[in-house]
C-alpha cells in the first residue's frame, strides 16, 4: 500500500482547480510569439496595476529580507478607515481564495456541510472537500443563485453557505434586498460567506452596502480581493470582513505571514487610488458594450454580466476554443462548471476585445 493511498478519501477525490492557460504555455504549444497572444481568460485587469501601487511595491523591495507584518496593520488600518469597521473585524488572505479556504478550515470538518449554487465559483467545493465537508449544490436559477432553494437546502449539519455576487463564471447579480432577506432567513449559527470579488465593477444603480449589514448579522463574512479591479492578481491579496469572533477563528488557522510585504504595500496604496479604480470600471463598461454588441451581431446567446467578463454560448465550445487558441486568443472553457457549450471571455483593452471578436468570427466560419 502506498503513502498516497493513506491520504483521506476526501482529499484523494479532489479535482485540482484548472486556471486559465498561461501565455507562455500557449506560445510553446502552438509555436506562437508571446507578444502576439491576447489572454482574456482569467478576469485580470487589462490596465494592470496603478502607478501608486507599483511604486509602493518597488519601495517594499528595500526590506525584502525582513518578514512582512504578520498582522498587516497598515492595510487593515486603511481598510478600517475606508469602510468604517474595527481592526478586529478584518482578516487578510493570500488572495480572496485564501479567505474562502480559511472560512472552510475554521467551520467545516467531516460530518459538516456547505451549501452553494450550481455554476458558482469552483473554489467553494474545493475548499469544502479539502476540509472534509459535504457539498450541497443547489440547482441554478437562470444561471445564478436561487436563494429560496439555497435556504431550503440548509441542513442540520450545514455550517457555511457560499454566495458569489456577482457570480463567476456566469456574471449574474443578486440585488442587495434579496441577499439581506436571505440573511434574515438563515439560522444564526450558519456562516454566510458573501464573495464580492467583482463588486468594484458594479454600476452605481447595482450597488448595495453589505458591510453595513455586519452589526445585524454576526454570521456574515464579506470576502473581497485586490486581484480584479485593483490589478494585483499576481501579488495574491484579499480580505474578509466579519464578526470579531469569526475573524478570530479564521486567524487561528491562517498561516503566519500569509501575505507578502510587497502585496501589503501595493494593496494599501491601491486602496487609495480611486482614480485608477474609476478608470478600470469605465474601460470595463465600454469593453462590455463592445463585446456584447459583437455577440449580438453574431447571433450568439450570452448571459448579462455584472463582472469584468461575459459568458457566451457557442455549442462546440471545445472546438471553438481550440480555433481561438490557434489564433493566439485565450478565453476560458467552463465545461468544469457544468456548461460545456459555453465560453467565458474577460473584458480587455479595446484593441484586445477587437482581436477576440475577429478571432471568434473566424472560428465560427
C-alpha atoms as one frame of an Amber mdcrd trajectory, in Angstrom:
protein
   0.000   0.000   0.000   1.416   3.395  -0.998   1.802   6.505   1.107  -0.623
   8.360  -1.196  -3.302   5.712  -0.653  -3.276   6.558   3.053  -4.463  10.114
   2.422  -8.110  10.746   3.382 -10.592   9.731   0.713 -11.995  13.276   0.583
  -8.554  14.629  -0.314  -7.862  11.998  -2.958 -11.246  12.705  -4.553 -10.478
  16.382  -5.187 -10.089  17.504  -8.798  -7.486  20.306  -8.796  -8.510  23.797
  -9.863  -7.786  24.443 -13.537  -6.570  28.028 -14.093  -6.667  29.899 -17.366
  -3.959  28.883 -19.838  -0.792  30.993 -19.390   0.545  32.944 -22.358   3.888
  31.138 -22.237   2.233  27.735 -22.349   0.202  28.595 -25.437   3.268  30.057
 -27.132   5.151  26.782 -26.585   2.239  24.597 -27.686   1.383  26.499 -30.859
   4.772  27.926 -31.777   3.439  31.468 -31.412   5.146  34.644 -30.298   4.176
  35.622 -26.758   3.922  39.251 -27.880   1.133  38.360 -30.293  -1.016  36.455
 -27.805  -4.087  38.005 -26.174  -5.089  36.465 -22.848  -8.725  37.048 -21.909
  -9.185  34.003 -19.703  -8.600  34.916 -16.069 -10.585  38.108 -15.418  -7.454
  40.187 -14.937  -7.427  43.987 -15.149  -6.222  44.967 -18.661  -4.831  48.212
 -17.220  -2.523  46.289 -14.913  -1.818  47.874 -11.524  -1.951  51.549 -10.681
   1.211  53.631 -10.706   0.796  54.269  -6.970   0.581  50.549  -6.237   3.603
  49.801  -8.424   5.666  52.498  -6.723   4.760  51.114  -3.294   5.620  47.569
  -4.370   9.037  48.616  -5.669   9.748  50.555  -2.464   8.867  47.490  -0.389
  11.673  45.568  -2.097  14.113  47.561   0.004  13.181  45.490   3.070  12.601
  42.179   1.315  14.977  40.354   3.680  12.531  41.052   6.523   9.390  39.070
   7.243   6.202  41.006   6.465   3.965  42.368   9.183   2.046  39.209  10.028
  -0.896  41.283  11.199  -0.921  43.544   8.135  -1.553  46.597  10.298  -1.151
  49.332   7.677  -3.516  47.689   5.214  -6.022  46.857   7.924  -5.878  50.449
   9.130  -6.578  51.679   5.592  -9.474  49.218   5.206 -10.790  50.195   8.621
 -10.832  53.862   7.653 -12.350  53.243   4.211 -15.212  51.040   5.412 -15.694
  52.303   8.972 -15.018  48.933  10.586 -12.900  47.902  13.568  -9.495  46.314
  13.057 -10.596  43.086  14.714 -13.261  42.556  12.041 -10.608  42.193   9.309
  -8.699  39.125   8.118  -6.179  39.176   5.272  -5.646  36.384   2.788  -3.272
  35.281   0.063  -5.929  36.315  -2.431  -9.600  36.064  -1.570  -9.329  32.327
  -2.338  -7.324  32.094   0.864 -10.100  33.879   2.768 -12.643  31.358   1.459
 -10.402  28.466   2.458  -9.773  29.944   5.909 -13.524  30.058   6.473 -13.839
  26.440   5.366 -10.988  25.304   7.597 -12.406  27.142  10.582 -16.005  25.954
  10.269 -16.095  22.748   8.220 -15.000  19.194   9.007 -16.144  15.648   8.266
 -19.816  15.469   9.201 -20.481  19.102   8.279 -21.813  20.542   5.024 -21.625
  23.678   2.896 -24.311  24.991   0.542 -23.533  26.732  -2.748 -25.132  27.233
  -6.149 -24.669  25.294  -9.346 -22.342  27.184 -11.752 -20.782  29.043  -8.796
 -17.061  29.586  -8.174 -15.066  26.338  -8.279 -13.219  27.099  -5.030 -16.369
  26.507  -2.942 -16.462  22.737  -3.497 -12.651  22.571  -3.429 -12.448  24.304
  -0.047 -15.338  22.248   1.302 -13.823  18.948   0.181 -10.364  19.883   1.457
 -11.861  20.378   4.926 -13.644  17.039   4.738 -17.044  18.682   4.459 -20.013
  17.616   2.379 -21.076  19.670  -0.650 -24.729  20.596  -1.160 -25.019  22.048
  -4.664 -28.323  23.801  -5.340 -29.566  23.956  -8.948 -29.085  27.373 -10.535
 -31.930  29.679 -11.481 -31.268  31.474 -14.762 -27.563  30.615 -14.353 -27.477
  32.301 -10.940 -28.290  31.726  -7.292 -31.763  30.555  -6.280 -31.726  31.945
  -2.757 -35.040  30.403  -1.741 -33.821  26.964  -2.806 -30.485  27.556  -1.082
 -32.221  28.467   2.177 -34.339  25.324   1.897 -31.209  23.230   1.250 -29.616
  24.129   4.593 -29.457  21.015   6.757 -28.773  20.351  10.426 -25.067  19.854
   9.727 -24.680  22.897   7.441 -22.089  25.366   8.706 -21.410  27.575   5.651
 -23.365  28.996   2.730 -21.251  30.436  -0.092 -22.738  33.198  -2.268 -20.836
  34.840  -5.132 -22.161  38.259  -6.114 -21.538  38.931  -8.955 -21.169  35.248
  -9.709 -18.200  33.757 -11.513 -18.342  32.365 -14.215 -21.865  33.446 -15.175
 -21.776  37.128 -14.150 -25.256  37.042 -12.615 -26.120  39.535  -9.895 -28.404
  39.347  -6.865 -29.964  42.533  -5.513 -28.916  43.770  -2.119 -32.506  43.438
  -0.906 -32.585  39.767  -1.926 -29.343  38.996  -0.078 -30.466  40.921   3.010
 -33.724  38.952   3.105 -31.755  35.721   2.714 -29.516  36.618   5.644 -32.588
  37.191   7.795 -33.858  33.698   6.930 -30.645  31.772   7.602 -30.072  30.166
  11.027 -27.786  32.356  13.109 -25.271  29.522  13.567 -24.665  29.149   9.805
 -21.905  31.343   8.347 -22.851  33.122   5.116 -19.751  33.894   3.050 -20.604
  36.674   0.607 -17.908  36.594  -2.062 -17.743  40.046  -3.679 -14.609  39.659
  -5.798 -16.120  41.759  -8.606 -18.046  44.323  -6.561 -15.906  47.249  -7.764
 -17.248  46.713 -11.286 -20.885  47.225 -10.307 -22.731  50.165 -11.834 -23.964
  52.765  -9.318 -27.562  51.548  -9.587 -26.452  47.970  -8.815 -24.568  48.775
  -5.633 -25.592  47.888  -2.083 -23.753  48.152   1.239 -23.150  44.654   2.566
 -20.690  45.902   5.168 -23.495  47.905   6.819 -25.282  44.604   7.500 -22.490
  43.199   9.658 -23.739  44.541  13.031 -27.155  42.907  12.382 -25.802  39.628
  11.043 -22.812  38.337  13.045 -22.902  35.213  10.853 -21.977  37.233   7.722
 -18.471  37.252   6.264 -17.814  39.585   3.303 -14.902  38.491   1.123 -13.171
  40.800  -1.371  -9.990  40.863  -3.432  -7.335  43.127  -4.915  -6.875  40.744
  -7.856  -9.577  42.100 -10.145 -10.351  45.820 -10.374  -7.192  46.764  -8.449
  -4.975  44.756 -10.816  -2.891  42.919  -8.199  -3.664  39.328  -9.234  -0.004
  38.290  -9.282   0.595  39.566  -5.752  -2.226  37.455  -4.257  -4.009  39.534
  -1.656  -7.606  39.686  -0.470  -9.505  40.350   2.726 -12.561  39.388   4.701
 -14.751  41.479   6.985 -16.826  39.770   9.645 -17.696  39.485  13.324 -14.599
  39.544  15.576 -15.379  36.025  16.827 -15.492  34.694  13.248 -12.313  36.536
  12.274 -10.539  35.277  15.396 -11.230  31.659  14.421 -10.036  32.269  10.873
  -6.830  33.834  12.165  -6.194  30.711  14.245  -5.913  28.593  11.083  -4.279
  31.297   8.950  -0.645  30.659   8.065   1.851  33.111   9.616   2.961  35.746
   7.107   0.399  34.538   4.552   0.580  37.885   2.714   3.901  39.228   1.434
   5.292  42.644   2.337   5.161  43.648  -1.345   1.487  42.705  -1.586   0.659
  44.550   1.635   2.373  47.736   0.423   0.826  47.609  -3.046  -2.676  46.910
  -1.730  -2.504  49.753   0.770  -1.527  52.171  -1.982  -4.063  50.748  -4.434
  -6.885  51.174  -1.952  -6.394  54.925  -2.003  -6.111  55.270  -5.788  -9.772
  55.947  -6.530  -8.960  57.486  -9.924  -7.417  54.222 -11.153 -10.392  52.259
  -9.856 -12.782  54.553 -11.731 -10.773  54.143 -14.946 -10.849  50.379 -14.536
 -14.627  50.372 -14.141 -15.065  52.718 -17.106 -12.935  50.716 -19.538 -14.738
  47.583 -18.400 -18.174  49.085 -19.088 -17.117  50.229 -22.557 -15.483  46.910
 -23.325 -18.560  45.011 -22.171 -20.668  47.016 -24.622 -18.134  46.370 -27.399
 -18.105  42.601 -26.909 -21.816  42.065 -26.263 -22.677  44.102 -29.377 -20.466
  41.761 -31.394 -22.038  38.684 -29.808 -25.465  40.017 -30.738 -24.309  40.667
 -34.303 -23.096  37.063 -34.489 -26.420  35.787 -33.171 -24.860  34.221 -30.084
 -26.550  33.875 -26.707 -24.781  35.432 -23.735 -25.521  35.913 -20.045 -25.815
  39.574 -18.933 -22.825  40.120 -16.664 -22.105  42.436 -13.750 -18.420  41.437
 -13.661 -15.451  42.057 -15.940 -16.239  39.099 -18.183 -19.096  37.702 -20.234
 -20.125  34.083 -20.777 -21.478  33.144 -24.198 -22.826  30.012 -25.875 -21.216
  28.553 -28.974 -22.302  24.908 -28.941 -18.998  23.201 -29.736 -17.119  25.154
 -27.091 -14.082  22.866 -27.130 -13.729  23.218 -30.891 -14.242  26.978 -30.906
 -11.801  27.362 -28.038  -9.139  25.439 -29.958  -9.752  27.588 -33.035  -9.258
  30.703 -30.897  -6.065  29.308 -29.368  -4.620  28.677 -32.818  -5.145  32.387
 -33.498  -3.382  33.351 -30.267  -6.509  34.288 -28.298  -7.015  32.685 -24.887
 -10.518  32.568 -23.375 -11.880  30.261 -20.671 -13.722  26.999 -21.334 -16.174
  26.314 -18.499 -17.201  22.715 -19.027 -15.930  22.125 -15.485 -18.730  24.375
 -14.256 -21.339  22.193 -15.933 -21.530  24.463 -19.001 -19.813  22.524 -21.812
 -21.400  24.579 -24.612 -20.215  27.916 -23.209 -17.034  30.012 -23.112 -16.121
  32.941 -20.869 -14.167  35.930 -22.109 -12.586  38.620 -19.936 -13.103  42.248
 -20.950  -9.787  43.619 -22.198  -8.489  46.789 -23.760 -10.411  47.965 -26.862
  -7.810  46.522 -29.221  -7.764  43.202 -27.325 -11.541  42.991 -27.493 -11.393
  43.676 -31.236  -8.787  40.940 -31.662 -11.065  38.492 -29.818 -14.081  39.475
 -31.933 -12.187  38.964 -35.199 -10.823  35.619 -33.995 -14.281  34.482 -32.899
 -15.747  35.369 -36.298 -13.040  33.283 -37.941 -13.583  30.394 -35.533 -17.304
  30.322 -36.226 -16.888  30.074 -40.017
